[in-house]
Amino acid sequence: MRARGRWYEWPFEPLPVLRALNEHGVEYVLIGGLAAVLQGSPLPTYDIDIALSASASNLNRLQAALDHLDAVVLGRVRDLGRAFADGRIVSFSTRFGYIDVISKPAGFDSYTSLRRGARRVALEPRLDVICSPIRDILRSRMATGDLRQLPALEVALELTGAIEVRSLLQ
């Protein structure tokens, strides 16, 4: 199974997905476009990207959250634990939109090293998410060679005043 239709036809309601992850106690960091948007980036986003701890207990909690969301795995994945151990991105479809999950994000040697720099963002009462900061999103994009969204991430960095963009890119 693959993502169907054009990106602008995809459902995108991230709050129910994030609520389910939190309600099931999934240990994750929000990465990618949505994390950037929550920190002021004008980057358009149409799915949810998360990095997660690949411990067996956390994978069980993830599976419970995905079951709650009636998620369907996209592609051929027989063993989620093995896929995450191999550092593969696993994509899921839900009625609320698409979710991409990875345990070893590009530019980081482990989930733990990514988690170290993450920050808590309050979205609504009783819904906080741990977000990768813009500089780490940029680091990960650069590690994959995906520079398409670089201008939007640079704008977000300049708006936050967190770091000097030029020094990061040199």
C-alpha atoms as an extended CHARMM CRD file, in Angstrom:
* protein
*
       170  EXT
         1         1  MET       CA              0.0000000000        0.0000000000        0.0000000000  PROA      1               0.0000000000
         2         2  ARG       CA              1.2450000000        3.5150000000       -0.8330000000  PROA      2               0.0000000000
         3         3  ALA       CA              0.1420000000        7.0580000000       -0.0410000000  PROA      3               0.0000000000
         4         4  ARG       CA             -2.7470000000        7.7370000000       -2.3770000000  PROA      4               0.0000000000
         5         5  GLY       CA             -3.7050000000       10.8570000000       -4.2600000000  PROA      5               0.0000000000
         6         6  ARG       CA             -1.8510000000       14.1020000000       -4.3330000000  PROA      6               0.0000000000
         7         7  TRP       CA             -0.3660000000       15.5620000000       -1.1290000000  PROA      7               0.0000000000
         8         8  TYR       CA             -2.9830000000       18.3240000000       -1.0070000000  PROA      8               0.0000000000
         9         9  GLU       CA             -5.7420000000       15.6960000000       -0.9210000000  PROA      9               0.0000000000
        10        10  TRP       CA             -4.2500000000       13.9270000000        2.1050000000  PROA      10              0.0000000000
        11        11  PRO       CA             -5.9900000000       14.2870000000        5.4610000000  PROA      11              0.0000000000
        12        12  PHE       CA             -3.8960000000       16.1940000000        7.9770000000  PROA      12              0.0000000000
        13        13  GLU       CA             -5.1570000000       16.4120000000       11.5360000000  PROA      13              0.0000000000
        14        14  PRO       CA             -2.0730000000       16.0250000000       13.7380000000  PROA      14              0.0000000000
        15        15  LEU       CA             -3.6660000000       16.6190000000       17.1580000000  PROA      15              0.0000000000
        16        16  PRO       CA             -5.5490000000       13.2850000000       17.3680000000  PROA      16              0.0000000000
        17        17  VAL       CA             -2.3610000000       11.4430000000       16.3770000000  PROA      17              0.0000000000
        18        18  LEU       CA             -0.2250000000       13.2830000000       18.9310000000  PROA      18              0.0000000000
        19        19  ARG       CA             -2.8810000000       12.7400000000       21.6130000000  PROA      19              0.0000000000
        20        20  ALA       CA             -2.8890000000        8.9850000000       20.8990000000  PROA      20              0.0000000000
        21        21  LEU       CA              0.9090000000        8.7950000000       21.0860000000  PROA      21              0.0000000000
        22        22  ASN       CA              0.9120000000       10.6490000000       24.3940000000  PROA      22              0.0000000000
        23        23  GLU       CA             -2.0400000000        8.7460000000       25.8740000000  PROA      23              0.0000000000
        24        24  HSD       CA             -0.2240000000        5.4790000000       25.1920000000  PROA      24              0.0000000000
        25        25  GLY       CA              3.0310000000        6.7560000000       26.6800000000  PROA      25              0.0000000000
        26        26  VAL       CA              5.0830000000        6.5050000000       23.4870000000  PROA      26              0.0000000000
        27        27  GLU       CA              8.5670000000        7.9440000000       23.9560000000  PROA      27              0.0000000000
        28        28  TYR       CA              9.1870000000       10.0130000000       20.8270000000  PROA      28              0.0000000000
        29        29  VAL       CA             10.5100000000       13.2940000000       19.4590000000  PROA      29              0.0000000000
        30        30  LEU       CA              8.5230000000       15.1910000000       16.8600000000  PROA      30              0.0000000000
        31        31  ILE       CA             10.8660000000       15.8980000000       13.9320000000  PROA      31              0.0000000000
        32        32  GLY       CA             10.4590000000       17.2490000000       10.4190000000  PROA      32              0.0000000000
        33        33  GLY       CA              8.0180000000       19.7870000000        9.0690000000  PROA      33              0.0000000000
        34        34  LEU       CA              5.4450000000       19.7730000000       11.8540000000  PROA      34              0.0000000000
        35        35  ALA       CA              8.1250000000       20.2950000000       14.5020000000  PROA      35              0.0000000000
        36        36  ALA       CA              9.4620000000       23.1890000000       12.4110000000  PROA      36              0.0000000000
        37        37  VAL       CA              5.9930000000       24.7390000000       11.9950000000  PROA      37              0.0000000000
        38        38  LEU       CA              5.3810000000       24.5800000000       15.7480000000  PROA      38              0.0000000000
        39        39  GLN       CA              8.5320000000       26.6730000000       16.1620000000  PROA      39              0.0000000000
        40        40  GLY       CA              7.6640000000       29.3510000000       13.6160000000  PROA      40              0.0000000000
        41        41  SER       CA              8.7410000000       27.9130000000       10.2880000000  PROA      41              0.0000000000
        42        42  PRO       CA              6.6710000000       28.7630000000        7.2210000000  PROA      42              0.0000000000
        43        43  LEU       CA              7.5230000000       25.2630000000        5.9580000000  PROA      43              0.0000000000
        44        44  PRO       CA              4.4370000000       23.5270000000        4.5750000000  PROA      44              0.0000000000
        45        45  THR       CA              3.8800000000       20.0740000000        6.0010000000  PROA      45              0.0000000000
        46        46  TYR       CA              1.4330000000       17.3060000000        5.2120000000  PROA      46              0.0000000000
        47        47  ASP       CA              2.4260000000       14.4820000000        7.5390000000  PROA      47              0.0000000000
        48        48  ILE       CA              3.8090000000       13.7640000000       10.9890000000  PROA      48              0.0000000000
        49        49  ASP       CA              7.4120000000       12.6570000000       11.3870000000  PROA      49              0.0000000000
        50        50  ILE       CA              8.5960000000       11.1660000000       14.6560000000  PROA      50              0.0000000000
        51        51  ALA       CA             11.7600000000        9.5820000000       15.9450000000  PROA      51              0.0000000000
        52        52  LEU       CA             11.2680000000        7.0750000000       18.7090000000  PROA      52              0.0000000000
        53        53  SER       CA             13.0740000000        5.0080000000       21.2370000000  PROA      53              0.0000000000
        54        54  ALA       CA             13.2000000000        1.4920000000       19.7810000000  PROA      54              0.0000000000
        55        55  SER       CA             13.0040000000       -0.3150000000       23.1270000000  PROA      55              0.0000000000
        56        56  ALA       CA             10.6560000000       -3.2960000000       23.1280000000  PROA      56              0.0000000000
        57        57  SER       CA              8.3240000000       -1.6790000000       25.6600000000  PROA      57              0.0000000000
        58        58  ASN       CA              8.1510000000        1.5390000000       23.6400000000  PROA      58              0.0000000000
        59        59  LEU       CA              7.4340000000       -0.3990000000       20.4380000000  PROA      59              0.0000000000
        60        60  ASN       CA              4.5380000000       -2.0800000000       22.2670000000  PROA      60              0.0000000000
        61        61  ARG       CA              3.2040000000        1.3510000000       23.2910000000  PROA      61              0.0000000000
        62        62  LEU       CA              3.6110000000        2.5910000000       19.7030000000  PROA      62              0.0000000000
        63        63  GLN       CA              1.6950000000       -0.4320000000       18.4240000000  PROA      63              0.0000000000
        64        64  ALA       CA             -1.1310000000        0.2760000000       20.8890000000  PROA      64              0.0000000000
        65        65  ALA       CA             -1.3000000000        3.9130000000       19.7260000000  PROA      65              0.0000000000
        66        66  LEU       CA             -1.2850000000        2.8410000000       16.0710000000  PROA      66              0.0000000000
        67        67  ASP       CA             -4.0500000000        0.3030000000       16.7740000000  PROA      67              0.0000000000
        68        68  HSD       CA             -6.0510000000        3.0720000000       18.4640000000  PROA      68              0.0000000000
        69        69  LEU       CA             -5.6510000000        5.1550000000       15.2890000000  PROA      69              0.0000000000
        70        70  ASP       CA             -6.5160000000        2.2040000000       12.9930000000  PROA      70              0.0000000000
        71        71  ALA       CA             -3.1440000000        2.7750000000       11.3240000000  PROA      71              0.0000000000
        72        72  VAL       CA             -2.1070000000        0.7530000000        8.3100000000  PROA      72              0.0000000000
        73        73  VAL       CA              1.5660000000        0.2430000000        7.5230000000  PROA      73              0.0000000000
        74        74  LEU       CA              2.5520000000        1.4460000000        4.0660000000  PROA      74              0.0000000000
        75        75  GLY       CA              4.9880000000       -0.7470000000        2.1700000000  PROA      75              0.0000000000
        76        76  ARG       CA              6.3350000000       -4.1620000000        2.9930000000  PROA      76              0.0000000000
        77        77  VAL       CA              7.2570000000       -4.3210000000        6.6580000000  PROA      77              0.0000000000
        78        78  ARG       CA              7.0070000000       -7.7010000000        8.3400000000  PROA      78              0.0000000000
        79        79  ASP       CA              8.7470000000       -6.8890000000       11.6090000000  PROA      79              0.0000000000
        80        80  LEU       CA              8.5610000000       -3.3430000000       13.0190000000  PROA      80              0.0000000000
        81        81  GLY       CA             11.2660000000       -4.0270000000       15.5930000000  PROA      81              0.0000000000
        82        82  ARG       CA             13.6820000000       -5.1900000000       12.8940000000  PROA      82              0.0000000000
        83        83  ALA       CA             12.8180000000       -2.2470000000       10.6260000000  PROA      83              0.0000000000
        84        84  PHE       CA             13.5580000000        0.2230000000       13.4130000000  PROA      84              0.0000000000
        85        85  ALA       CA             16.7260000000       -1.6270000000       14.4400000000  PROA      85              0.0000000000
        86        86  ASP       CA             17.8880000000       -1.2790000000       10.8220000000  PROA      86              0.0000000000
        87        87  GLY       CA             17.1720000000        2.4750000000       10.9150000000  PROA      87              0.0000000000
        88        88  ARG       CA             14.4180000000        2.2840000000        8.3000000000  PROA      88              0.0000000000
        89        89  ILE       CA             11.6090000000        4.8140000000        8.0410000000  PROA      89              0.0000000000
        90        90  VAL       CA              8.2440000000        3.1170000000        8.4230000000  PROA      90              0.0000000000
        91        91  SER       CA              5.1820000000        4.9630000000        7.1450000000  PROA      91              0.0000000000
        92        92  PHE       CA              1.6110000000        4.5550000000        8.3340000000  PROA      92              0.0000000000
        93        93  SER       CA             -1.7270000000        5.8020000000        7.0670000000  PROA      93              0.0000000000
        94        94  THR       CA             -4.5000000000        6.8210000000        9.4630000000  PROA      94              0.0000000000
        95        95  ARG       CA             -7.8010000000        8.5980000000        8.9820000000  PROA      95              0.0000000000
        96        96  PHE       CA             -6.0270000000       11.6790000000       10.3860000000  PROA      96              0.0000000000
        97        97  GLY       CA             -3.1190000000       11.5700000000        7.9430000000  PROA      97              0.0000000000
        98        98  TYR       CA              0.2460000000        9.9770000000        7.4180000000  PROA      98              0.0000000000
        99        99  ILE       CA              2.9030000000        9.2390000000       10.0340000000  PROA      99              0.0000000000
       100       100  ASP       CA              6.5680000000        8.5060000000        9.3010000000  PROA      100             0.0000000000
       101       101  VAL       CA              8.4530000000        6.7980000000       12.1290000000  PROA      101             0.0000000000
       102       102  ILE       CA             12.2060000000        6.2750000000       12.4860000000  PROA      102             0.0000000000
       103       103  SER       CA             14.4800000000        5.2850000000       15.3560000000  PROA      103             0.0000000000
       104       104  LYS       CA             17.7990000000        6.6010000000       13.9920000000  PROA      104             0.0000000000
       105       105  PRO       CA             17.2510000000       10.0370000000       12.4320000000  PROA      105             0.0000000000
       106       106  ALA       CA             19.7860000000       11.2070000000        9.8490000000  PROA      106             0.0000000000
       107       107  GLY       CA             22.5460000000       13.3580000000       11.3020000000  PROA      107             0.0000000000
       108       108  PHE       CA             22.3620000000       11.6860000000       14.7400000000  PROA      108             0.0000000000
       109       109  ASP       CA             23.9900000000        8.5080000000       15.9690000000  PROA      109             0.0000000000
       110       110  SER       CA             20.9490000000        7.5270000000       18.0450000000  PROA      110             0.0000000000
       111       111  TYR       CA             17.5250000000        8.4940000000       19.2950000000  PROA      111             0.0000000000
       112       112  THR       CA             19.1620000000        9.4340000000       22.6090000000  PROA      112             0.0000000000
       113       113  SER       CA             21.4550000000       11.9960000000       20.9770000000  PROA      113             0.0000000000
       114       114  LEU       CA             18.4750000000       13.5620000000       19.1830000000  PROA      114             0.0000000000
       115       115  ARG       CA             16.3950000000       13.5720000000       22.3850000000  PROA      115             0.0000000000
       116       116  ARG       CA             19.1340000000       15.3720000000       24.3110000000  PROA      116             0.0000000000
       117       117  GLY       CA             18.5790000000       18.6450000000       22.4010000000  PROA      117             0.0000000000
       118       118  ALA       CA             14.7840000000       18.4300000000       22.1080000000  PROA      118             0.0000000000
       119       119  ARG       CA             12.3800000000       20.8500000000       23.7830000000  PROA      119             0.0000000000
       120       120  ARG       CA              8.8850000000       20.5820000000       25.2080000000  PROA      120             0.0000000000
       121       121  VAL       CA              6.1380000000       22.4680000000       23.3270000000  PROA      121             0.0000000000
       122       122  ALA       CA              2.6540000000       22.8840000000       24.8230000000  PROA      122             0.0000000000
       123       123  LEU       CA             -0.0320000000       22.4640000000       22.1680000000  PROA      123             0.0000000000
       124       124  GLU       CA             -3.1240000000       22.4310000000       24.3500000000  PROA      124             0.0000000000
       125       125  PRO       CA             -3.9520000000       21.6750000000       27.9900000000  PROA      125             0.0000000000
       126       126  ARG       CA             -2.5620000000       18.2330000000       28.8260000000  PROA      126             0.0000000000
       127       127  LEU       CA             -0.8720000000       17.8750000000       25.4280000000  PROA      127             0.0000000000
       128       128  ASP       CA              2.8130000000       18.6270000000       25.3850000000  PROA      128             0.0000000000
       129       129  VAL       CA              5.1030000000       17.2470000000       22.7020000000  PROA      129             0.0000000000
       130       130  ILE       CA              8.8580000000       16.9390000000       22.6410000000  PROA      130             0.0000000000
       131       131  CYS       CA             10.1030000000       18.7030000000       19.4810000000  PROA      131             0.0000000000
       132       132  SER       CA             13.4100000000       18.6250000000       17.7460000000  PROA      132             0.0000000000
       133       133  PRO       CA             14.6920000000       22.2190000000       17.6170000000  PROA      133             0.0000000000
       134       134  ILE       CA             15.0070000000       23.9040000000       14.2150000000  PROA      134             0.0000000000
       135       135  ARG       CA             18.8060000000       23.5710000000       14.2300000000  PROA      135             0.0000000000
       136       136  ASP       CA             18.4920000000       19.7770000000       14.6380000000  PROA      136             0.0000000000
       137       137  ILE       CA             15.8360000000       19.5470000000       11.9040000000  PROA      137             0.0000000000
       138       138  LEU       CA             18.2160000000       21.4500000000        9.6340000000  PROA      138             0.0000000000
       139       139  ARG       CA             21.1010000000       19.1540000000       10.6490000000  PROA      139             0.0000000000
       140       140  SER       CA             19.0460000000       16.0840000000        9.7900000000  PROA      140             0.0000000000
       141       141  ARG       CA             17.8960000000       17.4880000000        6.4320000000  PROA      141             0.0000000000
       142       142  MET       CA             21.4620000000       18.3590000000        5.5120000000  PROA      142             0.0000000000
       143       143  ALA       CA             22.6130000000       14.8460000000        6.4810000000  PROA      143             0.0000000000
       144       144  THR       CA             20.1210000000       13.3340000000        4.0370000000  PROA      144             0.0000000000
       145       145  GLY       CA             20.9970000000       15.8470000000        1.3200000000  PROA      145             0.0000000000
       146       146  ASP       CA             17.3710000000       17.0490000000        1.2560000000  PROA      146             0.0000000000
       147       147  LEU       CA             17.8440000000       20.8020000000        0.9270000000  PROA      147             0.0000000000
       148       148  ARG       CA             14.4720000000       21.5890000000       -0.6840000000  PROA      148             0.0000000000
       149       149  GLN       CA             13.1160000000       23.1270000000        2.5100000000  PROA      149             0.0000000000
       150       150  LEU       CA             16.3150000000       24.8600000000        3.5370000000  PROA      150             0.0000000000
       151       151  PRO       CA             15.0230000000       28.4280000000        2.9200000000  PROA      151             0.0000000000
       152       152  ALA       CA             11.9810000000       27.9000000000        5.1710000000  PROA      152             0.0000000000
       153       153  LEU       CA             14.1540000000       26.4100000000        7.9140000000  PROA      153             0.0000000000
       154       154  GLU       CA             16.5970000000       29.3170000000        7.6180000000  PROA      154             0.0000000000
       155       155  VAL       CA             13.7040000000       31.7680000000        8.0640000000  PROA      155             0.0000000000
       156       156  ALA       CA             12.5960000000       29.9230000000       11.1960000000  PROA      156             0.0000000000
       157       157  LEU       CA             16.1150000000       30.0450000000       12.6070000000  PROA      157             0.0000000000
       158       158  GLU       CA             16.3570000000       33.7670000000       11.9280000000  PROA      158             0.0000000000
       159       159  LEU       CA             12.9550000000       34.3550000000       13.5300000000  PROA      159             0.0000000000
       160       160  THR       CA             13.9170000000       32.4930000000       16.6800000000  PROA      160             0.0000000000
       161       161  GLY       CA             17.2950000000       34.1840000000       16.8220000000  PROA      161             0.0000000000
       162       162  ALA       CA             18.5890000000       30.9120000000       18.2540000000  PROA      162             0.0000000000
       163       163  ILE       CA             21.7270000000       30.6890000000       16.1270000000  PROA      163             0.0000000000
       164       164  GLU       CA             23.4240000000       32.4150000000       13.2510000000  PROA      164             0.0000000000
       165       165  VAL       CA             22.3620000000       30.5100000000       10.1410000000  PROA      165             0.0000000000
       166       166  ARG       CA             25.5180000000       31.2650000000        8.1980000000  PROA      166             0.0000000000
       167       167  SER       CA             27.7510000000       29.6500000000       10.8270000000  PROA      167             0.0000000000
       168       168  LEU       CA             25.6810000000       26.4790000000       10.7560000000  PROA      168             0.0000000000
       169       169  LEU       CA             25.9040000000       26.1610000000        6.9840000000  PROA      169             0.0000000000
       170       170  GLN       CA             29.6680000000       26.6810000000        6.7600000000  PROA      170             0.0000000000
